Amino acid sequence: MTTELDIVQDWRVFATDHTLVRVTLTADTAVVIWSDGRETPLHRYFLRDNCTCSQCYLPLTREQLFEITDAAADLTFAEAAIDAAGDLVVRWSDGHVSRYAPGWLRSHAPDDASRAERRAARPRPFIWGSEYADALKSFDYADIMADDSTLWAWLSALRSAGMTLVKNVPVEHEALLAPIARISHLRETNFGRVFDVKSKPRADSAAYTSVNLPAHTDLPTRELQPGLQFLHCLINDAVGGESVFVDGFAIGEAMRAHHPAEFATITTTQMAFWNRDDRTDYRWTAPLIALNSDGDLEEVRFANFLRGPIDAPAGQMDAIYAALRLFQAMCRDPKYFIERRLAPGDMWAFDNRRVLHARREFDPQTGERHLQGAYVDRDEINSRWRVLSRELGEPC
């Protein structure tokens, strides 16, 4: 009989207050009973696929070596028991032995009650409107640079509300790169690693003019829009140019609650976005609001000045334009946005796949306005936050 192998520990810690009481076997399933009476059926392939012994997982990288296709089609349970440590131990028909800690099992249990419990425990985004203006979380540049706890709090606020303000960033060219380096690397685009937001004589984007910019997300023309955007103010002497921010998730949830037909249309209608100049040609088509598999809001994608003609059956145009007009009207409704004027040293950090931003027209004859911007993908923010959470003992 194959002896039990060492377990390869995950980087994460899985904890539960519930213990395993007993296990019963059927041909395909091990049913575990928990101390709170919950029953969890565990399919044989699910358990074999998730064996983390040192034969099935590479200890150096903590990555899976075993492939479930290599399990015999007639693989069955030889025996299963709860050992003295409280773990589920399974001996398979081929002699292999697997061990599963109760914390891991509860965190991944496929029964309906456990899955609903995990979904309910997920942090929900903080939805905001104009009332958030006075409660807008701000952080000091020096604290973010010096203290991991402040860095974690900043990233937590970004993940929850989708927007924060960083104060006292040095008023220097590319100074925004220092706090970004505390997170991860940049998302470079055709506008460069760092882009300058100011009026240009040969502009390749409306952002580089002085005109009013309506609420939009940046680069909806890409298969994957940049995740987080950072806008650092160097000079803001011109009359006008106030920044406006709209929580696209707040508008999406309001549409879901009060305009369900329009919400259904806006989340399913494909809209084309184009960004073209003499050197590049980017195009992507997707719904204005994207939902995940649970029906939660996942992404807002919209820039009217980059939107192409709607390609849909003629009979659907009334419904599509009703939904589009409603969305745009809500973006203009003061109850859904906050408006601020940036001062030199201020830096907005916001989720570009959730928060729409706008800019009031400014008069370049009255003074200079110069912001610098950069992008970091959501994946980088989330990864850094999770690692910090582990290091600081915060749940993740």
C-alpha positions as CSV (number, residue, x, y, z in Angstrom):
1,M,0.0,0.0,0.0
2,T,1.3,3.5,-0.9
3,T,2.3,5.4,2.2
4,E,0.9,8.8,3.0
5,L,3.0,11.6,1.6
6,D,3.7,15.1,3.0
7,I,1.2,17.8,2.3
8,V,2.2,20.8,0.2
9,Q,1.0,23.8,2.2
10,D,-0.9,26.5,0.3
11,W,0.3,30.2,0.6
12,R,-3.2,30.9,2.0
13,V,-4.6,29.9,5.4
14,F,-7.9,28.1,5.4
15,A,-9.7,28.2,8.8
16,T,-13.0,27.0,10.1
17,D,-14.7,26.7,13.4
18,H,-16.5,23.5,12.3
19,T,-15.0,20.1,12.6
20,L,-15.5,16.9,10.6
21,V,-17.6,14.3,12.5
22,R,-17.9,11.4,10.1
23,V,-17.7,10.3,6.5
24,T,-19.7,7.8,4.5
25,L,-18.9,6.4,1.1
26,T,-20.9,5.7,-2.0
27,A,-19.5,4.5,-5.3
28,D,-18.7,8.1,-6.5
29,T,-19.0,10.3,-3.5
30,A,-17.6,10.7,0.0
31,V,-20.2,12.5,2.2
32,V,-18.8,14.3,5.1
33,I,-20.9,15.4,8.1
34,W,-19.8,18.6,9.9
35,S,-20.2,19.5,13.6
36,D,-23.0,21.9,12.7
37,G,-24.9,19.1,10.9
38,R,-24.2,20.2,7.4
39,E,-23.6,17.4,4.8
40,T,-21.2,17.9,2.0
41,P,-21.0,15.4,-0.9
42,L,-17.5,15.2,-2.4
43,H,-17.1,13.6,-5.8
44,R,-14.3,11.2,-6.2
45,Y,-12.7,13.2,-9.0
46,F,-13.1,16.4,-7.0
47,L,-11.1,14.9,-4.1
48,R,-8.5,13.2,-6.3
49,D,-8.0,16.3,-8.3
50,N,-7.3,18.4,-5.2
51,C,-4.9,16.1,-3.5
52,T,-2.0,18.3,-2.4
53,C,0.5,15.7,-1.4
54,S,4.1,16.2,-2.5
55,Q,3.6,13.7,-5.3
56,C,0.7,15.6,-6.7
57,Y,2.0,19.2,-6.0
58,L,5.4,20.6,-6.6
59,P,6.6,21.8,-3.2
60,L,8.9,24.5,-4.6
61,T,6.2,26.4,-6.5
62,R,3.1,25.0,-4.9
63,E,1.7,24.2,-8.3
64,Q,-0.2,21.1,-9.3
65,L,1.6,18.3,-11.0
66,F,-1.2,15.7,-11.1
67,E,-3.7,15.8,-14.0
68,I,-7.1,14.3,-13.4
69,T,-7.1,12.6,-16.8
70,D,-4.3,10.4,-15.4
71,A,-6.7,9.0,-12.7
72,A,-8.2,5.6,-13.7
73,A,-11.7,5.8,-15.0
74,D,-12.7,3.1,-12.4
75,L,-10.9,4.9,-9.5
76,T,-12.8,4.3,-6.3
77,F,-12.6,4.9,-2.6
78,A,-10.8,2.0,-0.8
79,E,-11.5,3.6,2.5
80,A,-12.0,7.1,4.1
81,A,-11.8,8.2,7.7
82,I,-11.4,11.2,10.0
83,D,-8.0,11.0,11.7
84,A,-6.9,12.1,15.1
85,A,-5.9,15.5,13.7
86,G,-9.4,16.0,12.4
87,D,-8.5,15.7,8.7
88,L,-10.3,13.6,6.1
89,V,-7.9,10.9,4.9
90,V,-8.8,8.9,1.8
91,R,-7.1,5.8,0.5
92,W,-7.8,5.2,-3.2
93,S,-8.3,1.9,-5.0
94,D,-4.8,2.4,-6.7
95,G,-3.2,2.8,-3.3
96,H,-2.6,6.5,-3.3
97,V,-3.4,8.3,0.0
98,S,-4.8,11.9,0.2
99,R,-5.4,14.2,3.1
100,Y,-7.8,17.2,3.4
101,A,-7.8,19.6,6.3
102,P,-11.3,20.7,7.4
103,G,-10.5,24.4,6.8
104,W,-9.7,23.7,3.2
105,L,-12.8,21.4,2.7
106,R,-15.2,24.0,4.3
107,S,-13.7,26.8,2.1
108,H,-14.2,24.7,-1.1
109,A,-17.2,22.6,-0.1
110,P,-19.5,22.2,-3.2
111,D,-22.8,21.8,-1.3
112,D,-25.4,24.5,-1.8
113,A,-25.3,25.9,1.7
114,S,-21.5,26.2,1.8
115,R,-21.4,27.9,-1.6
116,A,-24.2,30.3,-0.6
117,E,-22.3,31.0,2.6
118,R,-19.1,31.8,0.8
119,R,-20.9,34.1,-1.6
120,A,-22.6,36.0,1.2
121,A,-19.2,36.4,2.9
122,R,-17.6,38.1,-0.2
123,P,-17.0,41.8,0.4
124,R,-19.5,43.9,-1.5
125,P,-18.4,47.0,-3.3
126,F,-19.2,50.3,-1.6
127,I,-21.8,52.0,-3.8
128,W,-21.7,55.8,-3.8
129,G,-23.1,59.0,-5.2
130,S,-22.8,62.7,-4.4
131,E,-23.1,62.0,-0.7
132,Y,-19.7,60.4,-0.9
133,A,-18.0,63.7,-1.6
134,D,-17.6,64.6,2.1
135,A,-16.6,61.0,2.9
136,L,-14.1,60.5,0.1
137,K,-11.2,58.7,1.5
138,S,-7.8,60.4,1.1
139,F,-4.4,59.2,1.9
140,D,-1.0,60.9,2.3
141,Y,1.7,60.1,-0.2
142,A,4.4,59.8,2.5
143,D,2.3,57.3,4.5
144,I,1.7,55.1,1.5
145,M,5.4,55.1,0.7
146,A,6.6,54.3,4.2
147,D,3.9,52.1,5.8
148,D,2.6,48.8,4.5
149,S,-0.5,49.1,6.7
150,T,-1.4,52.4,5.0
151,L,-0.7,50.8,1.6
152,W,-3.0,48.0,2.5
153,A,-5.7,50.4,3.6
154,W,-5.4,52.4,0.4
155,L,-5.7,49.4,-1.8
156,S,-8.6,48.2,0.4
157,A,-10.4,51.5,-0.2
158,L,-9.7,51.3,-4.0
159,R,-11.1,47.7,-4.1
160,S,-14.2,48.7,-2.1
161,A,-15.2,52.2,-3.4
162,G,-13.3,52.2,-6.6
163,M,-11.8,55.7,-6.0
164,T,-9.5,57.5,-3.5
165,L,-7.5,60.7,-3.4
166,V,-3.8,60.8,-2.6
167,K,-2.5,64.1,-1.2
168,N,0.9,65.6,-1.2
169,V,2.4,63.7,-4.1
170,P,5.6,65.6,-5.1
171,V,4.9,68.1,-7.9
172,E,7.5,66.5,-10.1
173,H,7.5,64.9,-13.5
174,E,6.5,61.2,-13.2
175,A,6.2,61.4,-9.4
176,L,3.1,59.2,-9.7
177,L,5.4,56.3,-10.5
178,A,6.7,56.0,-6.9
179,P,3.3,55.0,-5.3
180,I,2.6,52.8,-8.3
181,A,5.9,51.0,-7.8
182,R,4.6,50.1,-4.3
183,I,1.9,48.1,-6.0
184,S,3.3,46.6,-9.2
185,H,4.2,47.4,-12.8
186,L,2.4,49.7,-15.2
187,R,0.0,48.8,-18.0
188,E,1.6,50.4,-21.0
189,T,-0.6,51.5,-23.9
190,N,-0.2,53.3,-27.2
191,F,-0.3,56.6,-25.2
192,G,2.9,55.5,-23.4
193,R,3.9,54.4,-19.9
194,V,2.9,57.8,-18.5
195,F,0.6,60.0,-20.5
196,D,0.4,63.8,-20.2
197,V,-3.1,65.2,-20.0
198,K,-2.9,68.7,-21.4
199,S,-4.0,70.6,-24.4
200,K,-1.9,69.7,-27.5
201,P,-1.9,71.3,-31.0
202,R,-2.0,67.8,-32.7
203,A,-4.2,65.9,-30.2
204,D,-4.8,62.2,-30.8
205,S,-7.5,62.1,-28.0
206,A,-10.2,64.5,-26.8
207,A,-8.5,64.3,-23.4
208,Y,-5.6,66.3,-24.9
209,T,-7.8,69.3,-25.8
210,S,-9.6,71.8,-23.6
211,V,-13.2,70.7,-24.5
212,N,-15.7,69.3,-22.0
213,L,-15.2,65.5,-21.7
214,P,-18.4,63.6,-20.8
215,A,-18.3,60.7,-18.3
216,H,-16.4,57.8,-19.8
217,T,-14.0,55.0,-19.0
218,D,-10.6,55.0,-20.7
219,L,-9.8,52.7,-23.6
220,P,-13.1,50.8,-23.9
221,T,-11.6,50.1,-27.3
222,R,-9.4,47.3,-25.8
223,E,-10.3,43.7,-25.1
224,L,-9.3,44.4,-21.5
225,Q,-9.7,48.0,-20.4
226,P,-7.0,49.2,-18.0
227,G,-8.0,48.4,-14.5
228,L,-6.8,51.3,-12.2
229,Q,-6.1,54.8,-13.4
230,F,-3.9,57.3,-11.6
231,L,-4.1,61.0,-12.5
232,H,-1.6,63.3,-10.8
233,C,-2.0,67.1,-10.9
234,L,1.2,69.1,-11.7
235,I,-0.4,72.4,-12.7
236,N,-4.0,73.6,-12.6
237,D,-4.1,77.3,-13.1
238,A,-6.7,77.5,-15.9
239,V,-10.3,78.5,-15.4
240,G,-12.5,75.4,-15.5
241,G,-11.3,71.8,-15.8
242,E,-13.0,70.4,-12.7
243,S,-12.9,66.6,-12.4
244,V,-16.2,64.7,-12.2
245,F,-16.5,61.1,-11.1
246,V,-19.5,58.8,-11.5
247,D,-19.8,55.4,-9.8
248,G,-21.0,53.2,-12.7
249,F,-21.9,50.4,-10.3
250,A,-24.3,52.8,-8.5
251,I,-26.0,53.6,-11.8
252,G,-26.1,49.9,-12.8
253,E,-27.7,48.9,-9.5
254,A,-30.2,51.8,-9.7
255,M,-31.1,50.7,-13.3
256,R,-31.5,47.1,-12.1
257,A,-33.8,48.1,-9.2
258,H,-35.9,50.8,-11.0
259,H,-35.5,50.1,-14.7
260,P,-35.2,46.3,-15.1
261,A,-36.0,46.3,-18.8
262,E,-33.4,48.9,-19.6
263,F,-30.9,47.1,-17.3
264,A,-31.4,43.9,-19.2
265,T,-30.9,45.7,-22.5
266,I,-27.7,47.6,-21.4
267,T,-26.1,44.4,-20.0
268,T,-26.7,42.3,-23.2
269,T,-26.4,44.7,-26.1
270,Q,-23.1,44.7,-27.9
271,M,-21.7,48.1,-28.4
272,A,-18.7,48.9,-30.6
273,F,-15.9,51.3,-29.5
274,W,-13.2,52.5,-31.8
275,N,-9.9,54.4,-31.3
276,R,-8.1,55.3,-34.5
277,D,-5.3,57.6,-35.6
278,D,-2.7,57.5,-38.3
279,R,-0.6,55.0,-36.4
280,T,-3.1,52.7,-34.5
281,D,-6.5,51.2,-34.8
282,Y,-8.1,49.7,-31.8
283,R,-11.6,48.2,-31.7
284,W,-13.7,46.2,-29.3
285,T,-17.3,45.2,-29.0
286,A,-19.0,44.4,-25.6
287,P,-22.0,45.3,-23.5
288,L,-21.8,48.7,-21.7
289,I,-22.3,47.0,-18.4
290,A,-20.9,43.5,-17.9
291,L,-22.1,41.0,-15.3
292,N,-20.2,38.0,-13.8
293,S,-21.5,34.5,-13.6
294,D,-23.4,35.3,-10.4
295,G,-25.1,38.3,-12.0
296,D,-23.0,40.9,-10.1
297,L,-21.7,44.0,-11.7
298,E,-18.2,43.4,-13.0
299,E,-17.3,46.1,-15.5
300,V,-18.5,49.4,-17.0
301,R,-17.3,50.1,-20.6
302,F,-18.3,53.4,-22.1
303,A,-16.9,56.4,-23.9
304,N,-19.5,58.1,-26.2
305,F,-16.9,59.9,-28.2
306,L,-15.4,56.5,-29.1
307,R,-18.6,54.6,-29.7
308,G,-19.4,53.2,-33.2
309,P,-22.8,52.7,-34.7
310,I,-25.0,50.2,-33.0
311,D,-25.3,46.9,-34.9
312,A,-28.6,45.4,-33.9
313,P,-31.9,44.4,-35.5
314,A,-34.1,47.4,-36.4
315,G,-36.8,46.1,-34.2
316,Q,-34.5,46.4,-31.1
317,M,-33.4,50.0,-31.7
318,D,-36.2,51.6,-29.6
319,A,-35.3,49.5,-26.6
320,I,-31.5,49.9,-27.1
321,Y,-31.7,53.7,-27.4
322,A,-34.0,54.0,-24.4
323,A,-31.5,52.1,-22.3
324,L,-28.6,54.1,-23.7
325,R,-30.3,57.5,-23.2
326,L,-31.3,56.5,-19.6
327,F,-27.7,55.5,-18.8
328,Q,-26.3,58.8,-20.2
329,A,-28.9,60.9,-18.4
330,M,-28.1,59.2,-15.1
331,C,-24.4,59.9,-15.6
332,R,-25.3,63.6,-15.8
333,D,-27.6,63.5,-12.7
334,P,-25.8,65.3,-9.8
335,K,-26.9,62.7,-7.3
336,Y,-24.7,60.1,-8.9
337,F,-21.4,62.1,-9.2
338,I,-18.9,64.0,-7.2
339,E,-17.0,67.0,-8.6
340,R,-13.7,68.3,-7.3
341,R,-11.0,70.6,-8.5
342,L,-7.5,69.1,-8.3
343,A,-4.7,71.0,-6.7
344,P,-1.0,70.4,-7.5
345,G,0.1,67.4,-5.6
346,D,-3.3,65.7,-5.7
347,M,-3.6,62.3,-7.3
348,W,-6.8,60.6,-8.1
349,A,-6.7,56.8,-8.1
350,F,-9.8,55.0,-9.4
351,D,-11.1,51.8,-11.0
352,N,-11.3,52.5,-14.7
353,R,-13.6,49.5,-15.2
354,R,-16.1,50.9,-12.7
355,V,-15.8,54.6,-12.2
356,L,-16.5,56.9,-15.1
357,H,-14.7,60.2,-15.1
358,A,-15.4,63.5,-16.8
359,R,-13.8,66.9,-17.1
360,R,-15.3,70.3,-17.4
361,E,-14.2,72.5,-20.2
362,F,-11.3,74.8,-19.4
363,D,-9.9,77.9,-20.9
364,P,-6.2,77.4,-21.8
365,Q,-5.9,81.2,-22.3
366,T,-6.3,81.7,-18.5
367,G,-3.5,79.4,-17.4
368,E,-1.9,76.0,-17.8
369,R,-3.5,72.7,-16.8
370,H,-1.2,69.6,-16.8
371,L,-1.9,66.2,-15.3
372,Q,0.1,63.0,-15.7
373,G,-1.6,59.6,-15.8
374,A,-0.8,55.9,-15.8
375,Y,-2.6,52.6,-15.6
376,V,-2.2,49.5,-13.5
377,D,-4.3,46.4,-14.2
378,R,-6.8,45.2,-11.5
379,D,-4.9,41.9,-11.3
380,E,-1.8,43.8,-9.9
381,I,-3.9,45.7,-7.3
382,N,-5.6,42.5,-6.2
383,S,-2.4,40.5,-6.0
384,R,-0.6,43.1,-4.0
385,W,-3.6,43.5,-1.6
386,R,-3.8,39.7,-1.0
387,V,0.0,39.4,-0.3
388,L,-0.2,42.3,2.1
389,S,-3.3,40.8,3.7
390,R,-1.3,37.6,4.4
391,E,1.7,39.5,5.8
392,L,-0.5,41.8,8.0
393,G,-2.8,39.0,9.2
394,E,-5.8,40.4,7.5
395,P,-8.5,38.1,6.0
396,C,-8.3,37.7,2.3
